[in-house]
Amino acid sequence: MLLNGTGDVIDDHEYPATTEELIDEYGDRTLELPNGSETVGDVLARLESETFESPEEARASVYCAVSDKAVGRVGYSDRDPTPVGSPYAPDAVSF
């Protein structure tokens, strides 16, 4: 995800700050994601009204609230076994 300078302005913002304040101030900034883009306003609107005590909290909330446009392949994991019945499962082999 490319914050396109949004991380810097979030870091420089005065805290504590509410979700609404960040949306008002930075809501029109665009986040470039692997499968499209979203505005900061759209991302933060998914959250309940919250007061951030630090830039780290605000930045983590932005990272956590982005849509599935931020992931490569929805449901993919190279660490977990493929679920039974998944269209991505390998063909069954009988011995």
N, C-alpha and C positions, 0 to 999 in steps of 0.2 A: 504494500500500500504506500502510495506517495502522498504525504501530507501537504505538499506544495506550499510550504512555509507556514501552514496552520499550526504545527507544533511550536514554532517559534513565537507566534502571537499568543498562543495559549500559555506558554511559559512566561511571557512578559505581562500577562493580564494580572490585575490586582486581585488577590484572594483574601477572604473567602468570596466566592462567586456562585451564583445560582445557574441552573440549567438555562433559565429564561434569559439571563444576562448574556451568557455565551452565545445563545441563538441570536439575540438581537445584535450582538457585536460582530459575530463571525459566521452567521448562518448561511451567507451566500458564498462562502469559500468552497471550492470544489476539491474533493478527495478523489484522486485517480486510483482505481481499483483494478485488479487483474481482468475482471469481466465487465468493465464499465466505469461509471463514476457516480458519486452521490455528493450532495452538499452537506456541510456540517449541520445545518438546520434540520435536514431530513434525518440524519443520524441521531442527533440529540433529542429530537422529538419522540423517538421511540422509548425514551427513558421517562420515568416519573420525575416530578420536580425534585431536585436535589441541590444541596449546597456543597460545593467542592471547597475543601480547605487548602488545597495545594494544586499546582499545575500537574503533578503526577496523577492525582485523582481524576482530574478533567481529561487528561490524555488517555488514561486507562479506560475511561467511560466511552470515549470516541472509538478506541480500538475494539471494545466489547460490543458496541451497538451497531457496527457496520453490518450490512446485509450479506447474503450469500454471494454477492458480487465480489466479495473479498477473498473467496476461497477458489482454488483451482477447479476441483471436481467435487460437487456436493456429495457427501457421504463417503468419500474416499479416505482410506487410511492404509499406509503401507505397514502398519504395525499390528493391525487387528485381522483376524481371519475374515474372509468374505462371508457375509451372512447367507444362510441357506435360502435359496430361491432368488438371490440377487441376479440381475441381468449381467453383472460383471463377473460372476462365478465361473471358474474354469469348468470345462466339460468333465463330467464324472467318469472315472476310470474303474473298471471292475477287474479284479485279479483272479 
